[in-house]
Amino acid sequence: MKYPPLTLGWFIYETPIDNLEFIGEDEALHKTITGISVLDNPDGVKWIKKNEIVLTTGYIFYNDFEIQKKIIADLHAIDCTAFCTP
């Protein structure tokens, strides 16, 4: 049996996970999710694949705006589906 692709909109609005806030353009809600990765090291971005959701505590870039910008730019370049942090 073939299942429909999971999307960011489904993840945010249809799962029992609460306290999620979406910041972005509505078109992004249709992006496909093919996996989930946990980011706990700035060098870990090289292991992230296209269409993955990236989870992090944010500790790796706490109080470092330059690392924040670099990680977000790098994730955008590989077309990750979403970047999630508390």
SULKA-V245033 format. One record per backbone hydrogen bond with DSSP energy under -0.5 kcal/mol. CO is the residue of the C=O (numbers start at 1). NH is the residue of the N-H. Records with the same first field share a line. If there is no record, write none. Layout:
CO->NH  NH
This chain:
1->3
6->33
7->11
8->12
9->13
10->14  15
21->23
25->28
26->29
27->30
28->31
29->9
31->8
32->34
33->6
35->53
37->55
38->40
41->44
42->45
43->46
44->47
45->48
49->52
51->34  35
52->81  82
53->37  55
54->84
55->39
56->86
58->61
59->62
61->64
64->68
65->69
66->70
67->71
68->72
69->73
70->74
71->75
72->76
73->77
74->78
75->80
76->79
79->51
82->54
84->56
